[in-house]
Amino acid sequence: MNTTLLILPIVILTLPLMSKNIYKKMELKLAVKMAFLTSTIPLALTMKHSMKSMSIHMLTLNTNPMAITTTIMANQYSTVFVPTALLVTWSIMEFSPWYVPKTKMTKNFTKFLLIFLIAMLILATAGSLLQLLIGWEGVGIMSFLLINWWFSRSSANTAALQAIIYNRIGDIGLILVMAMLATTQTSWDTEQIMATHTKTTLLSMGLILAATGKSAQFFMHLWLPAAMEGPTPVSALLHSSTMVVAGIYLLAQYHPMINLPIPLTLCLYLGVATSIYAASSALTQYDIKKIIAFSTSSQLGLMMTAIGMASPSLAIFHMISHATFKATLFLTAGSAIHNTQNEQDIRKMGFTKTTLPVTSAALTINGMTLSGLPFLSGYYSKDAIIDALLISHLNSWAILATLISTTMTASYTMRMLILTTSKTPNHKPMSQFSEPNETQIKPLIRLTLTTILLGPMLSTTLLDNPATLTTPTKLLPTAAMLTGTYLAIEFIHYNTKIRRSHSTMKLLNNLAFFKILHRSIPHISMNSSYLISHQLTDLMWLEKSGPMTAKSVNQLQSKITSSQKGLMKNYLMSLLITMTILMPFAL
């Protein structure tokens, strides 16, 4: 029953796309709303009865020795993730008509969002690697189309290409895993793979590579802030519950396959590095969308850290809570941007607490959730990961780096809140502030209430063995949050006096190693190619093989000829050398 109810939302979502006649009767937003209400039933059953895993198997193709099956799997992770993704998408689709101007393509925009969601739900409920690959590629293709929605902008084209190229690198890992399993297993079915306890270092590395590309981990994170070129509703959906969390969801679902020392250590290193570098980069940004984008990258690093600690349930818990408050942050940013004539610089906003009270309240609550304010959903999920770190036997540098990242998160979040809400107005004189439209306000209120209530509701479902800590240790994450808040308030007046030409500022402001990957490496390879082609073509064939060779031969002949001057001393010297050489043989 649980599995059947989990399939029903996908069926409901596909109805408006199948026929124009059905589409006239059923709006896309209504379909998503109905699908969400349906998906809450398996969620309630899971929370009440702690149901573990169920699946439906349908044979699709039987080729000896490989059997390809279609499997729908309902476990603890999918039954919690599906309603969250549907709720977030419902709110975003309700917000989109107010934000995106009505054109001939507006209807297609909503359809693209719906197909994006369907692909993610296929991935979340997939019980075989083949289905997972279909959903995996689906979210990749739809992200390319949505990021490049304003295709007349060259920056949007570049951002979409970055996203698809980095994700294609990650896809190599997933295809490698499927190829290896095809040679060692008789099926790609997840339950069969887990039952045979299949895990090798190479398989684990393939899964980690796939997750690194899709979830924008360190050194493959550069496409994530560039994806802000798309419309704000796209950013909200992309960063909250679809593409960027697909990699983390993959590792959590197939965690028994990577439960080896080397892969887990690599996940830990990746997560900590991503978290601290993304947080430090956010400190140097003034674009509100890029600040929120870097916060997404930082939180994805925290989820990867939980995977590295062999705690996939903590990663899923933080993923669920992160989806709601991150979507709200993007929608509130979109509301502020729309009312300030497309201004994204937080220094040129200000005073939204009076001009946009609902937007300001939602931004403040969800910003505090991101920082980890006690008793909001971010507090329950983020503190659970840090608590697990504190009681683990890992190196202290990972704990220290995570606490520093938490401090930075609170710092840049508080700076964003102060500059956008409580400072004096710095916006354009002709800006018209208003919140008259229900489609603008309702999604913000709905998601904010979810952010407040979701943490305590899911903490009893996803946290099997919560850590027991002493009071000083338990208060460390809160102390880090308060420290970051204090530093932001203390230095808010000095941030414009920092020399932007400083090398550290340049490194962090260029999206953390942006120039290394996108400038230095291409420059070295292209310069080497130029030198090789120049040396081989111009110098070798046109100079050294032709005129230079003739010149060398002529010089040699000229030297030989010029040495024959008819002087007796030269001939006597040659005779003396010859006799000296032949003397031993004569004796």
C-alpha positions in Angstrom: 0.0 0.0 0.0 2.8 2.4 0.9 4.5 1.8 -2.4 1.3 2.2 -4.4 0.5 5.5 -2.7 4.1 6.6 -3.6 3.5 5.9 -7.3 0.2 7.8 -7.3 1.8 11.3 -7.1 3.9 10.6 -10.2 0.8 9.4 -12.1 -1.1 12.6 -11.0 1.7 14.8 -12.2 1.9 13.2 -15.6 -1.8 13.7 -16.3 -1.6 17.4 -17.3 1.2 16.6 -19.7 -0.5 13.7 -21.5 -3.4 15.5 -23.2 -4.4 19.1 -23.9 -8.0 18.3 -23.0 -6.9 17.1 -19.5 -4.7 20.1 -19.2 -7.6 22.5 -19.7 -9.5 20.8 -16.8 -6.5 20.4 -14.5 -4.0 23.2 -13.9 -0.4 22.2 -13.3 -0.3 23.8 -9.9 -3.5 21.9 -8.9 -1.9 18.7 -10.0 1.2 19.3 -7.8 -1.1 20.2 -4.9 -3.1 17.0 -5.2 0.1 14.9 -5.6 1.4 16.5 -2.4 -1.7 15.7 -0.4 -1.6 12.1 -1.7 2.1 11.7 -0.7 1.4 12.7 2.9 -0.4 9.4 3.5 2.7 7.2 3.2 4.7 9.8 5.2 2.2 9.5 8.0 2.3 5.7 7.9 6.1 5.8 8.0 6.2 8.2 11.0 3.6 6.2 12.9 4.7 2.6 12.2 8.4 3.2 11.3 8.1 1.2 8.1 11.5 0.4 6.6 11.4 -0.7 3.0 8.9 -2.1 0.4 9.1 -2.4 -3.3 7.1 -3.4 -6.4 9.0 -5.4 -9.1 7.9 -5.5 -12.8 10.0 -7.5 -15.3 10.7 -5.3 -18.3 13.3 -7.2 -20.3 14.9 -10.6 -19.6 18.2 -11.1 -21.4 20.5 -14.0 -20.4 22.1 -13.5 -17.9 20.9 -9.9 -17.3 17.4 -9.2 -16.1 16.2 -5.6 -16.4 13.4 -4.8 -14.1 11.3 -1.8 -13.2 11.2 -1.5 -9.5 9.4 1.1 -7.3 10.9 1.3 -3.9 9.4 3.0 -0.9 11.7 3.3 2.1 12.2 5.7 4.9 14.2 8.1 2.7 11.8 8.2 -0.3 8.6 8.6 1.7 10.0 11.6 3.5 11.7 13.2 0.5 8.8 13.0 -2.0 6.3 15.1 0.0 8.9 17.7 0.7 9.8 18.0 -3.0 6.1 18.3 -3.9 5.5 20.9 -1.3 8.4 23.0 -2.4 7.5 22.7 -6.1 3.8 23.6 -5.4 4.9 26.8 -3.6 7.4 27.7 -6.4 4.8 27.1 -9.1 2.4 29.3 -7.3 5.0 32.0 -6.9 6.3 31.8 -10.6 3.4 33.6 -12.4 4.0 36.7 -10.3 7.7 36.7 -10.8 8.1 35.5 -14.5 6.5 38.0 -17.0 3.6 36.5 -18.9 4.7 35.6 -22.5 4.0 32.9 -24.9 6.7 30.8 -23.2 5.3 31.1 -19.7 3.2 28.0 -20.0 6.2 26.1 -21.1 8.2 27.4 -18.1 5.6 25.8 -15.7 5.7 22.6 -17.7 9.5 22.5 -17.5 9.3 22.9 -13.7 6.8 20.0 -13.6 9.0 17.7 -15.8 12.0 18.6 -13.6 10.0 17.5 -10.5 8.9 14.2 -12.2 12.5 13.4 -13.1 13.5 13.9 -9.5 10.7 11.8 -8.2 11.6 9.0 -10.6 15.2 9.2 -9.2 13.9 9.2 -5.5 11.6 6.1 -5.9 13.9 4.2 -8.3 14.6 0.6 -7.1 17.1 -0.1 -9.9 20.1 1.6 -11.3 18.5 1.9 -14.8 15.5 3.9 -13.4 17.9 5.9 -11.4 19.9 6.8 -14.5 16.7 7.9 -16.3 15.8 10.3 -13.4 19.5 11.3 -13.1 19.8 12.3 -16.8 16.3 13.9 -16.7 17.2 16.4 -13.9 20.4 17.2 -15.8 18.7 17.9 -19.1 15.9 20.0 -17.5 18.4 22.0 -15.4 20.2 22.9 -18.7 16.9 24.1 -20.2 15.8 26.1 -17.1 19.1 27.7 -16.4 19.3 28.8 -20.0 15.7 30.1 -19.9 16.8 33.6 -20.8 18.7 32.2 -23.8 19.4 35.6 -25.3 22.0 36.3 -22.5 25.5 35.0 -23.2 26.0 34.6 -19.4 23.0 32.3 -19.2 24.4 30.2 -22.1 27.7 29.9 -20.4 26.1 29.0 -17.1 24.0 26.2 -18.7 27.0 24.8 -20.5 29.0 24.8 -17.2 26.2 22.9 -15.5 25.8 20.2 -18.2 29.6 19.7 -18.6 30.3 19.3 -14.9 27.4 17.0 -14.5 28.5 15.0 -17.5 31.8 14.4 -15.7 29.9 13.1 -12.7 27.7 10.9 -15.0 30.9 9.0 -16.0 31.1 7.7 -12.4 27.5 6.4 -12.5 27.9 4.8 -15.9 31.1 3.1 -14.7 29.2 1.6 -11.7 26.5 0.3 -13.9 29.0 -1.2 -16.3 30.9 -3.0 -13.5 27.7 -4.3 -11.9 26.5 -5.6 -15.3 29.6 -7.8 -15.4 29.3 -9.1 -11.9 25.5 -9.2 -11.2 22.5 -10.6 -12.9 20.4 -7.5 -12.3 20.6 -3.8 -11.6 18.0 -4.2 -8.9 19.0 -2.3 -5.7 17.7 -4.9 -3.3 19.7 -7.7 -5.1 22.8 -5.6 -5.1 22.5 -4.9 -1.4 21.8 -8.6 -0.6 25.0 -9.7 -2.2 27.0 -7.2 -0.2 28.7 -5.8 -3.3 31.2 -3.2 -2.4 34.6 -2.4 -3.8 36.8 0.7 -3.8 36.3 1.2 -7.5 32.5 1.0 -7.3 32.6 3.4 -4.4 34.8 5.9 -6.3 32.3 5.8 -9.2 29.4 6.7 -6.9 31.4 9.4 -5.2 32.4 10.9 -8.6 28.8 10.9 -9.6 27.7 12.6 -6.4 30.6 15.1 -6.6 29.5 16.4 -10.0 25.8 16.4 -9.3 25.9 17.9 -5.8 28.7 20.4 -6.6 31.4 19.3 -4.2 34.8 20.9 -4.0 36.6 21.5 -7.3 33.3 20.7 -9.2 31.2 23.3 -7.4 31.8 26.2 -9.9 28.6 25.6 -11.9 26.4 26.1 -8.8 26.8 29.9 -8.4 26.9 30.3 -12.2 23.4 28.7 -12.3 22.0 31.9 -10.7 21.7 33.2 -14.3 18.3 31.4 -14.5 15.1 32.8 -13.1 14.8 32.9 -9.3 12.1 30.2 -9.2 14.4 27.9 -11.1 17.2 28.6 -8.5 14.8 27.9 -5.7 13.8 24.5 -7.2 17.3 23.6 -8.3 19.0 24.3 -5.0 16.3 23.0 -2.7 14.9 19.6 -3.6 15.9 18.5 -7.1 19.3 18.5 -8.9 21.9 19.5 -6.3 20.6 17.0 -3.7 20.5 14.1 -6.1 24.1 13.2 -5.5 23.7 13.2 -1.7 20.5 11.1 -2.1 22.4 8.6 -4.3 25.1 8.1 -1.7 22.6 7.8 1.1 20.5 5.3 -0.8 23.5 3.2 -1.8 25.5 3.8 1.3 26.2 0.1 2.0 28.2 0.0 -1.3 30.6 2.8 -0.1 30.9 1.6 3.5 34.7 1.2 3.2 37.5 3.2 5.0 38.9 4.9 1.9 35.6 6.0 0.3 34.2 7.3 3.6 37.4 9.2 4.3 37.2 10.8 0.9 33.6 11.8 1.5 34.6 13.4 4.8 37.4 15.3 3.1 35.2 16.5 0.3 32.4 17.6 2.6 34.6 19.5 5.0 36.5 21.2 2.2 33.3 22.1 0.3 31.7 23.5 3.5 34.5 25.8 4.6 35.5 27.1 1.1 31.9 27.8 0.1 31.2 29.6 3.4 34.4 31.7 3.1 33.4 32.6 -0.5 30.0 33.7 0.6 31.6 36.2 3.0 33.0 38.1 0.1 29.8 38.3 -2.0 27.2 41.1 -2.2 24.9 39.5 -4.7 22.0 38.1 -2.7 21.4 35.1 -5.0 25.1 34.2 -5.0 25.2 34.4 -1.2 22.3 31.9 -1.0 23.9 29.8 -3.7 27.2 29.5 -1.8 25.2 28.7 1.4 23.7 25.8 -0.6 27.2 24.6 -1.5 28.2 24.9 2.1 25.2 22.9 3.4 25.8 20.2 0.7 29.3 19.9 2.1 27.8 19.3 5.6 25.6 16.6 4.1 28.6 15.0 2.5 30.4 15.1 5.9 27.5 13.2 7.4 27.9 10.6 4.6 31.6 10.4 5.4 30.7 9.6 9.1 28.6 6.7 7.9 25.4 8.5 9.0 23.2 8.7 5.8 20.0 9.3 7.8 21.6 12.6 9.2 22.4 13.6 5.6 18.8 13.0 4.5 17.4 14.8 7.6 19.4 17.9 6.8 18.5 17.6 3.1 14.8 17.7 4.0 15.0 20.6 6.3 17.4 22.4 4.0 14.9 22.1 1.1 12.2 24.1 2.8 14.2 27.0 4.2 16.5 27.3 1.1 13.5 27.5 -1.3 12.0 30.2 1.0 15.2 32.1 1.0 15.3 32.2 -2.8 11.7 33.2 -3.1 12.1 36.0 -0.6 15.2 37.1 -2.6 13.1 37.0 -5.7 10.4 39.1 -4.1 13.0 41.7 -3.0 14.7 41.7 -6.4 11.4 42.1 -8.3 10.4 45.1 -6.1 13.8 46.9 -6.4 13.8 46.8 -10.3 16.0 43.7 -10.6 18.7 44.9 -8.1 20.6 42.0 -6.5 23.2 43.9 -4.5 22.3 43.7 -0.8 24.0 47.1 -0.2 21.4 48.7 -2.5 18.3 47.2 -0.9 17.7 48.0 2.8 14.6 48.8 4.8 12.5 45.9 3.5 11.1 45.3 7.0 8.8 48.3 6.4 8.3 48.2 2.7 8.0 44.4 2.4 7.0 43.1 5.8 6.0 39.5 4.9 9.1 39.1 2.7 11.3 40.5 5.5 9.8 38.3 8.1 10.2 35.1 6.0 13.8 36.1 5.1 14.6 36.6 8.7 13.1 33.4 10.0 14.6 31.2 7.3 18.0 33.0 7.6 18.0 32.2 11.3 17.1 28.6 10.4 20.1 28.5 8.1 22.3 29.9 10.9 21.1 27.2 13.2 18.9 29.1 15.7 17.6 26.8 18.3 14.2 25.0 17.8 14.0 25.7 14.1 14.4 22.9 11.6 18.0 23.8 10.7 18.9 23.5 14.4 17.7 20.0 14.7 19.4 18.7 11.5 22.6 20.7 11.5 23.3 20.2 15.2 22.7 16.5 14.8 25.5 16.3 12.3 27.9 18.4 14.5 27.0 16.3 17.6 27.8 13.1 15.7 31.1 14.7 14.7 31.9 15.6 18.3 31.3 12.1 19.6 33.1 10.4 16.7 36.7 9.2 16.6 37.6 11.4 13.6 40.5 13.8 13.5 39.9 17.1 15.3 40.6 19.1 12.2 37.3 18.0 10.6 35.4 19.0 13.8 37.2 22.4 13.9 36.7 23.1 10.2 33.0 22.3 10.5 32.6 24.6 13.5 34.4 27.4 11.6 32.1 26.8 8.7 29.1 27.1 11.0 30.5 30.4 12.4 30.9 31.7 8.8 27.4 30.7 7.9 25.9 32.6 10.7 28.2 35.6 9.9 27.2 36.0 6.2 23.6 35.2 6.9 23.4 37.9 9.6 25.2 40.4 7.3 22.6 39.7 4.6 19.7 40.2 7.0 21.1 43.4 8.4 21.8 45.0 5.0 18.5 44.0 3.5 16.1 44.7 6.4 17.3 47.1 9.1 19.6 49.5 7.3 18.6 52.8 5.8 16.9 52.6 2.3 19.5 52.4 -0.5 17.3 51.3 -3.3 16.6 53.1 -6.6 14.3 56.1 -6.2 11.7 54.8 -8.6 11.3 51.4 -6.9 7.7 50.5 -6.0 7.3 48.2 -3.1 4.2 46.2 -2.6 2.9 42.8 -1.5 -0.7 42.9 -2.8 -0.6 39.6 -4.6 -1.6 36.4 -2.8 0.6 34.3 -5.2 3.6 36.3 -3.8 2.8 35.9 -0.1 1.1 32.5 0.3 4.1 30.4 -0.8 6.4 32.3 1.6 4.0 31.9 4.6 3.5 28.2 3.8 7.1 27.3 3.5 8.1 29.4 6.5 5.5 27.5 8.7 6.9 24.2 7.3 10.4 25.4 8.3 9.3 26.0 11.8 7.4 22.7 12.3 9.4 20.2 10.2 12.4 19.8 12.5 10.7 18.5 15.6 8.4 16.4 13.4 11.1 14.5 11.5 13.6 14.3 14.4 11.7 11.4 15.9 11.5 9.6 12.5 15.0 10.0 11.0 17.1 10.1 14.2 17.4 6.6 15.5 20.1 7.1 18.1 20.5 10.8 19.0 23.8 11.6 20.6 24.0 12.2 24.3 26.5 15.0 25.1 27.5 17.1 28.1 26.1 20.6 28.2 29.3 22.5 27.2 29.7 20.1 24.2 26.1 20.3 23.2 26.2 24.1 23.2 29.3 24.3 20.9 27.2 24.7 17.6 25.0 27.4 19.3 28.2 29.1 20.5 29.6 29.0 17.0 26.3 30.5 15.6 26.3 33.3 18.2 30.0 34.1 17.5 29.3 34.4 13.8 26.3 36.7 14.5 28.4 38.9 16.8 31.2 39.2 14.2 28.7 40.1 11.5 27.2 42.9 13.7 30.6 44.1 14.8 32.2 44.3 11.4 29.2 45.3 9.3 30.5 48.9 9.1 33.9 47.9 8.0 33.2 45.5 5.1 33.3 48.2 2.4 36.8 49.3 3.6 38.5 46.0 2.8 40.9 46.3 -0.1 39.2 44.4 -2.9 42.5 44.1 -4.7 43.9 41.9 -2.0 45.0 38.5 -3.3 42.9 36.6 -0.7 39.8 38.6 -1.6 40.3 38.0 -5.2 40.6 34.2 -4.7 37.5 34.0 -2.6 35.5 36.5 -4.7 36.3 34.5 -7.8 34.1 31.7 -6.6 36.9 29.8 -4.9 39.4 28.4 -7.4 37.3 29.7 -10.3 40.4 31.1 -12.0 42.4 27.9 -11.4 39.9 25.7 -13.2 38.4 28.1 -15.7 41.4 30.3 -16.5 44.8 28.8 -15.5 44.3 25.2 -16.6 42.9 26.2 -20.0 45.6 28.9 -20.5 48.3 26.3 -19.8 46.9 23.7 -22.1 46.2 26.2 -24.9 49.6 27.8 -24.6 51.3 24.4 -24.7 49.2 23.5 -27.8 50.2 26.7 -29.5 53.9 26.2 -28.8 53.8 22.6 -30.0 51.9 23.4 -33.1 54.2 26.4 -33.7 57.4 24.4 -33.2 56.2 21.5 -35.3 54.6 23.4 -38.2 56.3 26.7 -38.5 59.8 26.0 -37.2 60.3 22.4 -38.0 58.8 22.1 -41.5 59.1 25.6 -42.8 62.5 26.6 -41.3 64.5 23.7 -39.8 63.7 21.1 -42.4 64.2 23.5 -45.3 66.3 26.7 -45.1 67.9 25.9 -41.8 69.1 22.5 -43.0 70.5 23.9 -46.2 72.2 26.6 -44.2 73.8 24.1 -41.9 75.1 21.9 -44.8 76.5 24.9 -46.6 78.3 26.1 -43.4 79.9 22.7 -43.0 81.1 22.6 -46.6 82.4 26.1 -46.3 84.4 25.3 -43.2 85.9 22.2 -44.8 86.8 24.1 -47.9 88.2 27.1 -46.1 90.5 24.9 -44.0 92.4 23.8 -47.1 94.7 26.8 -47.5 97.9 25.0 -48.7 100.0 25.8 -45.6 102.9 23.4 -44.9 102.4 23.4 -41.1 98.9 22.0 -41.5 100.1 19.1 -43.7 103.1 18.4 -41.3 100.7 18.4 -38.3 98.4 15.9 -40.0 101.4 13.7 -40.9 102.7 13.8 -37.3 99.3 12.9 -35.8 98.9 10.0 -38.3 102.4 8.6 -37.5 101.7 8.9 -33.7 98.6 6.8 -34.1 100.2 4.1 -36.3 103.4 3.8 -34.3 102.1 1.2 -31.8 100.8 -1.0 -34.6 104.2 -0.9 -36.4 106.1 -2.1 -33.3 
